[in-house]
Structures are given as structure tokens and as C-alpha cells.
Amino acid sequence: MQEDARTRRRFMPRSGRTLHLKGSSVPPSRLGIGVLLVIAAVHLTAVLLSHPAPAYLAPRFTLMIALAFLGFLLMATMSISLLATSLVIVPTLQLGTVRAAGIEFDPTFLFGAALSVGLLVRLFSQQTVPRRAWTSTGTISLWTIIAATVAVVLSSIANGQSLSNSMPWFVAASVALALILSARRGYLRPSAIPVALLTGFALTATSDLRSYLRGTVVDTGVNAGRFVGGLGDYELLGEYYAVAIVIALATLIHGHRLAVSVLAIYVIGLGLILLFATHSRSPVILLALACPLLLVAPAVGRTASRPRLVLTIAGAASLGMVLAPLISSSNTFARVLSTVDRGDFVATINRSSVWPIVISDPKFLSAGLFGNGPVGVYEWFGVWPHNLALWTVWSLGIMGCIFVALLAATGISGIVRWRKNGWLTVTLGFSLIVLFADQLVVEFPREGSMVLFVLALCALVGATSIAERSESLGHTAV
């Protein structure tokens, strides 16, 4: 293939030797300077904003920050495709917080911010790159991310809250934007997405299983004994693994590589164990409805071979029989069976002690266009609203409702356009709807890591639709 002058530059050092460097790569010297500047900015900010500043300047903290950005430096000197694929894994790494020198921080945010900002810089620095055509699902997902960011910023400003309190939203928006633009610029391959997602799910499930077997990270309050995992919330953790199981099962049905299928089975098995350890009923009920649909849909749409589908069903049944003793003896199973119709929907789903209080609150009734701010709802009520719509109206107002509506529209668009989209877009859209349905009894903004996961999943629906449509058409559009 003929050498393209735009993608390869020649540099002549003083020694007279000729070096060939890719034009898409960033000079290591500049990257090194950038890393040092970022580390310096982190420490300077800590000195200005923190009273115990010496703790922030401790060698252990400096070493951890340096290692994180040096890891990013190593990734950035490789290919953009590798960087984009790594970014898909980052939102799934719900590893909780890390304590260093008296400071607690979320490594998911640290690596997510480093990778996404680096990827965005590299994407915008490209001179000539063939672009994939936008899809309606991709456009909706992009506007969802924009609407979320705008709602959080305006609500914070209108209520006099510091934007630093909403840092998880901004990190999540940068990750989501990087994913969408990576697909648009042709660097995010559909075949790499399920592998990256399942790898991330397997890592977090393994870490959580280790904690579960040790009997750590378990709620000790009113709901004592419920496993909270690295995410720090048993309700959101159950929702997280429900989404993992949906994606893994669909990959098991449609995938063609043995290693990926084994990875999917691993995620399903561990995901079920950890899901039941949270004692959360709603994710179990949603899975009971979602999994049969995943098994039936390929037969109706003829998107998977019948022998493979039969084998998958047989494997799922075998796995269910192996886990049946554990499931039947769990508190979660008993809680599901205890769910009865009490003549009132709110009482049936055990929200009668929360929803009426929130709805009748003066601040909720006067939330208006910008709400009462992204933070503070828990401190005001002493409990979470346990409903995404209620949280959004109180916190972000009408502007936030636009974001929530677009979030649902992204998932629906990925599903209803199944004839144009591939199985992966439909699966991710379906998993987003499963997650959205569970938001009837919980709200993802209560944990920053879950904000990152939800916005990244929304972006993946749009990014995958762009990538799969481009591959099916066999061309790109500038």
C-alpha cells in the first residue's frame, strides 16, 4: 500500500539519522510534560483547598497519582483503538474508593478522566481521519450527554452549589463523549466492545466475590447483612450485575468465539451469586422477565443459529440447576416470594414511607426549571427518594427531566431499530431499558461511580449503532 505523507512525518535529528514517527502519535516529551503539569495541578489544588495539605503531599499519594498518569502515558503512546477499547472497560471497574495518605478517592474517576481527556485530545488532533456516518440512536445518545451536563451545571449555578461537587457528572460526560467520538472517527470496533465490557464485569465480579467470601463490605445498618460490594450500595450493585448478566447472556447467544463465551458464563455465574447477595428484589424480577426475552428474540428475528440457541438454553438451564440451592436458600428469594399485592402500588413495592414525603415537600413542589441542586437531597430528607423521577425533579428540575427522557429514548431507539442495528446495539439498548426500569425504585446519581456507568452505557448504545451501521454498509461518510 502506498505510503501516505499525511500519516507519516520525517524528523532529522542532529546525528543525521532519519526517524519515522506516525503523525497520529504524540511526542513522548510533550506527553511527559503534560503528565508532570497534571500532577503539579493536582497537588497545587490540594494545597489551596485543603486544610491538612501536608497529607496530600505525602509520598504515597504522589506515587499513586504518578503511576496512574504514567499508565495513561503508556496507553497514549500506543494506538487510539487500544485507548478507546480501554475506555470501554473503565466505567465497569466499580472498585470503590482507595485510601492513600488520609485521602479517599475513586480510581474509576481517576483513570476515566485521564483516559477520556487523553483520547479526546488525540481525536481532535487528528488531521484527516475518515468519519463514520451518524445514526439517529447515536445522535440521541449525544444529546443525552449534553442535556445531562447542561442540567447539572445550570442547577448548580442557580442554587449556588460548587461545580466541584458534581465532578462525577463531568468525568462521566467526558468518558461518554470520548466513546461516541471514537465510534464516529472509526476507532471503536463493535467486536471489541463486548470483550471489553465482559472483561470489566469479570474483574469487578472477581473483586466483589473475594470481598463477599471474606464477609467484608456488608451493610451494618438497618439493612444489616446486605452485600454492598465495591460500589458501596446494595441496590445499585444489584442493578449493576443485572445489566452485566443481560449483556453476558446476549453475548453468549450471538458470540462466536469460545473464549468470549467462557468469559460470558463466568460473568453470569458470579453475577448471579453477587446479585442475590444484595437481597435486592427488583433486579431479580427484571432478570426473570428479560432473560426469556433474550432467548426468544433471536428465534423470532432469526439473528442467531438455532443449534447455538438450543445449546445456550441448555447451558443456562444447567447453570440454573447448579445455582438453584444457593438461590432458593437466599434471603433475596424469600423477599421476592413475600412480595404481595397490598391494594396499593406504592405499598406493594415498599415505597410508601418515602414517596409521599418527597412529593408533599415544599422544595419538591417549587423545584421549577433548575431544581434544588445536584447534591443535598439526602441531607434534606435523611433518606434517598428511591425513584429517579423524584430525584430528578427535586435536584435538577425540568432541565433534568429532559435528560431523563432522552436517556430512555436512547435505549428505546437502540431496540426499535433492530432491523438496521446489529445485535450488540439492541442488547446495549435493552440493558439500558432494564436499568432504566429499575430506576422506579432507586436512583443512580446517589453514587458517582454509577453516574459514570450509566452515562457510559448510554454513550455505548449510540457509539455501537454508529460502528455497526458503518460495518453493515461497508463504507464511511465524512
C-alpha positions as CSV (number, residue, x, y, z in Angstrom):
1,M,0.0,0.0,0.0
2,Q,1.3,3.4,-0.9
3,E,2.8,5.5,1.9
4,D,0.6,8.4,2.9
5,A,2.5,11.5,3.6
6,R,-0.1,12.8,5.9
7,T,0.2,9.9,8.3
8,R,4.0,9.7,8.4
9,R,6.4,12.5,9.1
10,R,10.2,12.6,8.9
11,F,12.4,14.1,11.5
12,M,16.1,14.6,11.1
13,P,18.0,14.7,14.4
14,R,21.4,16.3,14.7
15,S,23.1,13.0,14.5
16,G,22.0,12.7,10.9
17,R,19.9,9.6,11.3
18,T,16.3,9.6,10.0
19,L,13.5,8.7,12.3
20,H,10.0,7.7,11.2
21,L,7.1,8.6,13.5
22,K,3.4,8.2,13.0
23,G,1.6,11.5,12.7
24,S,-1.2,10.3,14.9
25,S,1.2,9.7,17.8
26,V,2.0,12.4,20.4
27,P,5.7,13.1,21.0
28,P,6.6,11.4,24.3
29,S,8.4,14.6,25.5
30,R,5.1,16.6,25.3
31,L,3.2,13.8,27.0
32,G,5.7,13.7,29.8
33,I,5.5,17.4,30.3
34,G,1.7,17.1,30.3
35,V,1.8,14.4,32.9
36,L,4.0,16.5,35.2
37,L,1.7,19.5,34.8
38,V,-1.3,17.5,35.7
39,I,0.4,16.1,38.8
40,A,1.5,19.5,39.8
41,A,-2.0,20.9,39.3
42,V,-3.5,18.2,41.5
43,H,-1.1,19.0,44.3
44,L,-1.5,22.7,43.9
45,T,-5.3,22.4,44.1
46,A,-4.9,20.2,47.2
47,V,-2.7,22.8,48.9
48,L,-5.2,25.6,48.1
49,L,-8.4,23.8,49.1
50,S,-7.4,21.5,51.9
51,H,-6.5,22.3,55.5
52,P,-4.5,19.1,56.0
53,A,-2.4,19.9,52.9
54,P,0.7,18.0,54.0
55,A,-1.3,14.8,53.8
56,Y,-1.9,15.4,50.2
57,L,1.8,16.0,49.5
58,A,2.7,12.7,51.1
59,P,5.0,10.5,49.0
60,R,2.4,7.6,48.8
61,F,-0.2,9.9,47.3
62,T,2.3,11.4,44.9
63,L,3.3,7.9,43.8
64,M,-0.2,6.7,43.2
65,I,-1.1,9.8,41.1
66,A,2.1,9.4,39.2
67,L,1.6,5.7,38.5
68,A,-2.0,6.4,37.3
69,F,-0.9,9.0,34.8
70,L,2.2,7.1,33.7
71,G,-0.1,4.2,32.9
72,F,-2.1,6.6,30.8
73,L,1.1,7.8,29.2
74,L,1.9,4.2,28.2
75,M,-1.6,3.7,26.7
76,A,-1.4,7.0,24.8
77,T,1.9,6.1,23.1
78,M,0.1,3.1,21.6
79,S,-2.8,3.1,19.2
80,I,-6.0,5.2,19.6
81,S,-8.0,2.0,19.1
82,L,-6.4,0.5,22.2
83,L,-7.1,3.6,24.2
84,A,-10.8,3.6,23.1
85,T,-11.2,0.0,23.9
86,S,-9.7,0.6,27.4
87,L,-12.1,3.4,27.9
88,V,-15.0,0.9,27.5
89,I,-13.6,-1.1,30.4
90,V,-13.1,1.8,32.7
91,P,-16.8,2.5,33.5
92,T,-17.3,-1.1,34.5
93,L,-14.5,-1.1,37.1
94,Q,-16.6,-0.4,40.2
95,L,-13.7,-0.8,42.6
96,G,-14.9,1.6,45.3
97,T,-12.6,4.1,46.9
98,V,-8.8,3.9,47.6
99,R,-7.3,5.4,50.7
100,A,-3.8,6.9,50.4
101,A,-2.2,9.3,52.9
102,G,-5.5,10.1,54.6
103,I,-7.3,10.7,51.3
104,E,-10.1,8.7,49.8
105,F,-10.6,8.9,46.0
106,D,-12.2,6.8,43.4
107,P,-9.8,5.1,41.0
108,T,-12.6,4.8,38.4
109,F,-12.8,8.6,38.2
110,L,-9.0,9.0,38.1
111,F,-8.4,6.6,35.2
112,G,-11.7,7.5,33.5
113,A,-10.8,11.2,33.5
114,A,-7.2,10.5,32.3
115,L,-8.1,8.2,29.5
116,S,-11.1,10.1,28.3
117,V,-9.3,13.5,28.2
118,G,-6.3,11.9,26.6
119,L,-8.5,10.2,24.0
120,L,-10.4,13.4,23.2
121,V,-7.2,15.4,22.7
122,R,-5.9,12.7,20.4
123,L,-9.1,12.5,18.4
124,F,-9.3,16.3,17.9
125,S,-5.6,16.5,17.0
126,Q,-6.1,14.1,14.0
127,Q,-5.7,15.9,10.7
128,T,-7.5,13.7,8.3
129,V,-9.5,10.7,9.5
130,P,-12.4,9.0,7.7
131,R,-15.6,9.5,9.7
132,R,-18.5,7.2,10.1
133,A,-22.0,8.5,9.4
134,W,-24.2,9.5,12.3
135,T,-27.2,7.4,13.2
136,S,-30.4,8.5,14.9
137,T,-29.5,6.5,18.0
138,G,-26.0,8.0,18.1
139,T,-27.5,11.5,17.8
140,I,-29.9,10.9,20.6
141,S,-27.2,9.5,22.9
142,L,-25.0,12.5,22.2
143,W,-27.8,14.9,23.1
144,T,-28.5,12.9,26.3
145,I,-24.9,13.5,27.4
146,I,-25.2,17.2,26.5
147,A,-28.5,17.5,28.3
148,A,-27.2,15.9,31.5
149,T,-24.1,18.2,31.6
150,V,-26.2,21.3,31.0
151,A,-28.8,20.4,33.6
152,V,-26.1,19.7,36.3
153,V,-24.2,22.9,35.5
154,L,-27.3,25.2,35.4
155,S,-28.8,23.6,38.5
156,S,-25.5,24.0,40.4
157,I,-25.2,27.7,39.4
158,A,-28.8,28.5,40.1
159,N,-28.6,27.1,43.6
160,G,-25.1,28.4,44.5
161,Q,-23.5,25.0,44.7
162,S,-19.9,24.4,43.8
163,L,-19.3,22.7,40.5
164,S,-16.7,20.5,42.1
165,N,-19.5,18.7,44.0
166,S,-20.7,17.4,40.6
167,M,-17.3,16.2,39.4
168,P,-18.6,12.6,38.7
169,W,-21.0,14.0,36.2
170,F,-18.3,15.9,34.3
171,V,-16.0,12.9,34.3
172,A,-18.8,10.7,33.1
173,A,-19.7,13.2,30.3
174,S,-16.0,13.2,29.1
175,V,-15.9,9.4,29.0
176,A,-19.3,9.3,27.2
177,L,-18.2,11.9,24.7
178,A,-14.9,10.1,24.1
179,L,-16.8,6.9,23.4
180,I,-19.2,8.5,20.9
181,L,-16.4,10.4,19.1
182,S,-14.3,7.3,19.0
183,A,-17.0,5.5,17.1
184,R,-17.7,8.4,14.9
185,R,-14.0,8.7,14.0
186,G,-13.8,4.9,13.3
187,Y,-11.6,3.8,16.2
188,L,-14.2,1.9,18.2
189,R,-14.8,-1.6,16.7
190,P,-18.0,-3.4,17.6
191,S,-16.2,-6.7,18.1
192,A,-14.0,-5.2,20.8
193,I,-16.9,-3.8,22.8
194,P,-18.4,-7.0,24.3
195,V,-14.9,-8.3,25.1
196,A,-14.0,-5.1,26.9
197,L,-17.3,-5.0,28.8
198,L,-17.2,-8.6,29.9
199,T,-13.5,-8.1,30.9
200,G,-14.5,-5.2,33.1
201,F,-17.5,-7.1,34.6
202,A,-15.3,-10.1,35.3
203,L,-12.7,-8.0,37.1
204,T,-15.3,-6.3,39.3
205,A,-17.2,-9.5,40.0
206,T,-13.9,-11.3,41.0
207,S,-13.0,-8.5,43.3
208,D,-16.5,-8.4,44.8
209,L,-16.6,-12.2,45.2
210,R,-13.4,-12.0,47.2
211,S,-14.9,-9.4,49.5
212,Y,-18.1,-11.4,49.8
213,L,-16.3,-14.6,50.8
214,R,-14.4,-12.6,53.4
215,G,-17.6,-11.2,54.8
216,T,-16.5,-7.6,54.3
217,V,-18.3,-4.6,52.7
218,V,-21.6,-5.6,54.1
219,D,-24.3,-3.2,55.3
220,T,-24.3,-2.9,59.1
221,G,-27.2,-0.5,59.5
222,V,-30.9,-1.0,59.2
223,N,-30.4,-3.5,56.3
224,A,-27.6,-5.4,58.0
225,G,-26.2,-8.3,56.0
226,R,-26.8,-7.0,52.6
227,F,-23.7,-7.0,50.4
228,V,-22.7,-3.5,49.1
229,G,-19.6,-4.5,47.2
230,G,-17.1,-2.1,45.8
231,L,-19.9,0.2,44.6
232,G,-20.9,0.9,48.2
233,D,-24.7,0.5,47.7
234,Y,-26.5,-2.9,47.6
235,E,-29.4,-1.6,45.5
236,L,-27.2,-0.1,42.8
237,L,-24.9,-3.1,42.9
238,G,-27.8,-5.5,42.2
239,E,-28.8,-3.3,39.3
240,Y,-25.2,-3.2,38.0
241,Y,-24.9,-7.0,38.0
242,A,-28.3,-7.4,36.4
243,V,-27.1,-5.3,33.4
244,A,-23.9,-7.4,33.4
245,I,-25.9,-10.6,33.2
246,V,-28.1,-9.3,30.4
247,I,-25.0,-8.3,28.3
248,A,-23.2,-11.6,29.1
249,L,-26.2,-13.7,28.1
250,A,-26.7,-11.9,24.8
251,T,-23.0,-12.3,24.0
252,L,-23.3,-16.0,24.8
253,I,-26.2,-16.3,22.3
254,H,-24.7,-14.2,19.5
255,G,-20.9,-14.5,20.0
256,H,-18.8,-16.9,18.0
257,R,-15.6,-17.2,20.0
258,L,-15.1,-19.8,22.6
259,A,-13.0,-17.7,24.9
260,V,-15.6,-14.9,24.9
261,S,-18.4,-17.4,25.6
262,V,-16.4,-18.8,28.6
263,L,-16.0,-15.2,29.9
264,A,-19.7,-14.6,29.5
265,I,-20.5,-17.8,31.5
266,Y,-18.1,-16.6,34.2
267,V,-19.8,-13.2,34.4
268,I,-23.3,-14.8,34.5
269,G,-22.3,-17.2,37.3
270,L,-20.6,-14.7,39.5
271,G,-23.1,-12.0,38.7
272,L,-26.0,-14.2,39.9
273,I,-24.2,-15.0,43.2
274,L,-23.4,-11.4,43.9
275,L,-26.9,-10.2,42.8
276,F,-28.6,-12.5,45.3
277,A,-26.1,-11.4,48.0
278,T,-27.5,-7.9,47.8
279,H,-31.0,-9.2,48.7
280,S,-32.5,-6.8,46.0
281,R,-35.8,-7.9,44.6
282,S,-36.3,-5.6,41.6
283,P,-33.2,-6.7,39.6
284,V,-34.2,-10.3,40.1
285,I,-37.7,-9.7,38.9
286,L,-36.4,-7.7,35.9
287,L,-34.0,-10.5,35.0
288,A,-36.8,-13.1,35.2
289,L,-38.6,-11.1,32.5
290,A,-35.5,-10.0,30.5
291,C,-33.7,-13.3,30.1
292,P,-36.5,-15.2,28.5
293,L,-36.9,-12.3,26.0
294,L,-33.2,-12.5,25.2
295,L,-33.6,-16.3,24.5
296,V,-36.8,-15.9,22.4
297,A,-35.9,-12.8,20.4
298,P,-33.2,-14.4,18.3
299,A,-35.5,-17.2,17.2
300,V,-38.2,-14.7,16.2
301,G,-35.7,-12.4,14.4
302,R,-33.5,-15.2,13.1
303,T,-30.4,-13.4,14.4
304,A,-28.7,-16.4,15.8
305,S,-28.3,-20.0,14.7
306,R,-30.9,-22.4,16.2
307,P,-28.2,-25.0,17.3
308,R,-26.3,-22.3,19.2
309,L,-29.6,-21.0,20.7
310,V,-30.6,-24.5,21.9
311,L,-27.1,-25.0,23.4
312,T,-27.3,-21.7,25.2
313,I,-30.7,-22.5,26.6
314,A,-29.3,-25.9,27.8
315,G,-26.3,-24.2,29.3
316,A,-28.5,-21.6,31.1
317,A,-30.7,-24.4,32.5
318,S,-27.6,-26.3,33.7
319,L,-26.2,-23.2,35.4
320,G,-29.6,-22.5,37.0
321,M,-29.7,-26.1,38.4
322,V,-26.2,-25.7,39.8
323,L,-27.0,-22.4,41.5
324,A,-30.6,-23.4,42.5
325,P,-29.7,-24.5,46.0
326,L,-27.8,-21.2,46.7
327,I,-30.7,-19.1,45.2
328,S,-33.5,-20.9,46.9
329,S,-31.9,-20.6,50.3
330,S,-31.1,-16.9,49.9
331,N,-32.9,-14.1,51.6
332,T,-33.5,-12.5,48.2
333,F,-35.6,-15.4,47.0
334,A,-37.6,-15.2,50.2
335,R,-38.1,-11.5,49.7
336,V,-39.3,-12.0,46.2
337,L,-41.8,-14.6,47.3
338,S,-43.0,-12.3,50.1
339,T,-44.0,-9.6,47.5
340,V,-47.8,-9.5,47.5
341,D,-50.4,-7.1,46.2
342,R,-51.4,-4.8,49.1
343,G,-54.0,-3.0,47.1
344,D,-51.7,0.0,46.6
345,F,-48.8,0.0,44.1
346,V,-46.6,2.2,46.3
347,A,-47.1,-0.1,49.3
348,T,-46.6,-3.2,47.3
349,I,-43.1,-2.1,46.2
350,N,-42.3,-0.9,49.7
351,R,-42.0,2.8,49.0
352,S,-45.0,4.2,51.0
353,S,-42.7,5.6,53.6
354,V,-40.7,7.7,51.2
355,W,-42.6,8.8,48.1
356,P,-45.5,10.6,49.8
357,I,-42.9,12.6,51.9
358,V,-41.0,13.7,48.9
359,I,-44.0,14.6,46.8
360,S,-45.5,16.7,49.5
361,D,-42.3,18.5,50.3
362,P,-42.3,22.3,49.6
363,K,-39.0,22.2,47.9
364,F,-40.2,19.5,45.6
365,L,-43.3,21.4,44.7
366,S,-41.3,24.6,44.0
367,A,-38.4,22.9,42.2
368,G,-39.0,24.8,39.0
369,L,-36.7,24.8,36.0
370,F,-33.4,24.1,37.7
371,G,-34.4,22.2,40.9
372,N,-32.6,22.5,44.2
373,G,-29.2,21.4,43.1
374,P,-27.5,18.1,42.2
375,V,-26.4,17.5,45.8
376,G,-28.3,17.8,49.0
377,V,-31.4,15.7,48.6
378,Y,-30.2,13.0,51.0
379,E,-29.3,15.6,53.6
380,W,-32.7,17.3,53.3
381,F,-34.8,14.2,53.7
382,G,-32.4,12.0,55.6
383,V,-33.1,9.3,53.0
384,W,-33.0,8.9,49.2
385,P,-36.2,9.4,47.2
386,H,-35.8,5.9,45.8
387,N,-37.1,7.0,42.4
388,L,-35.1,8.6,39.6
389,A,-38.0,10.8,38.5
390,L,-38.4,12.2,42.0
391,W,-34.7,12.7,42.4
392,T,-34.5,14.5,39.1
393,V,-37.4,16.9,39.7
394,W,-36.1,17.8,43.2
395,S,-32.5,18.1,42.2
396,L,-32.4,19.2,38.6
397,G,-35.9,20.4,37.9
398,I,-37.4,20.5,34.4
399,M,-34.0,20.6,32.7
400,G,-33.1,17.3,34.3
401,C,-36.4,15.7,33.1
402,I,-35.2,16.4,29.6
403,F,-32.1,14.4,30.2
404,V,-34.0,11.5,31.7
405,A,-36.4,11.5,28.8
406,L,-33.5,11.4,26.3
407,L,-31.9,8.6,28.4
408,A,-34.9,6.4,27.9
409,A,-35.2,7.4,24.3
410,T,-31.6,6.2,23.6
411,G,-32.4,2.7,24.9
412,I,-35.7,2.6,23.0
413,S,-34.1,3.8,19.8
414,G,-31.5,1.1,20.0
415,I,-34.2,-1.6,20.3
416,V,-36.9,-0.5,17.9
417,R,-34.4,-0.1,15.0
418,W,-33.2,-3.7,15.3
419,R,-33.5,-4.2,11.6
420,K,-30.9,-1.6,10.9
421,N,-28.8,-2.1,14.1
422,G,-26.8,-5.1,14.9
423,W,-27.4,-7.4,17.9
424,L,-24.9,-5.5,20.1
425,T,-26.7,-2.2,19.7
426,V,-30.0,-3.9,20.5
427,T,-28.5,-5.6,23.5
428,L,-27.0,-2.5,24.9
429,G,-30.2,-0.6,24.3
430,F,-32.2,-3.4,26.0
431,S,-29.8,-3.4,29.0
432,L,-30.2,0.4,29.3
433,I,-34.0,-0.1,29.4
434,V,-33.6,-2.8,32.1
435,L,-31.5,-0.4,34.1
436,F,-34.0,2.4,33.5
437,A,-36.9,0.3,34.6
438,D,-35.2,-0.4,37.9
439,Q,-34.9,3.3,38.5
440,L,-38.5,3.2,39.5
441,V,-37.3,2.1,43.0
442,V,-33.8,3.6,43.1
443,E,-31.7,6.5,41.6
444,F,-28.3,6.0,40.1
445,P,-27.0,9.6,40.9
446,R,-26.6,8.6,44.6
447,E,-23.2,7.1,43.7
448,G,-20.6,8.8,41.5
449,S,-19.4,5.5,40.0
450,M,-22.9,4.6,38.9
451,V,-23.3,8.0,37.2
452,L,-20.2,7.1,35.2
453,F,-21.5,3.7,34.4
454,V,-25.0,4.9,33.3
455,L,-23.7,7.7,31.0
456,A,-21.1,5.5,29.5
457,L,-23.7,2.8,28.8
458,C,-25.9,5.4,27.2
459,A,-23.0,6.5,25.1
460,L,-22.1,2.9,24.1
461,V,-25.6,2.4,22.7
462,G,-25.1,5.3,20.3
463,A,-21.5,4.5,19.6
464,T,-22.2,0.9,18.8
465,S,-25.1,1.9,16.5
466,I,-22.7,4.1,14.6
467,A,-20.0,1.4,14.4
468,E,-22.3,-1.5,13.4
469,R,-24.2,0.6,10.8
470,S,-20.9,1.5,9.2
471,E,-19.7,-2.1,9.1
472,S,-23.0,-3.3,7.6
473,L,-22.9,-0.6,4.9
474,G,-19.2,-1.2,4.3
475,H,-18.2,2.4,4.0
476,T,-17.7,5.6,6.0
477,A,-19.0,9.1,5.5
478,V,-17.0,12.3,6.0
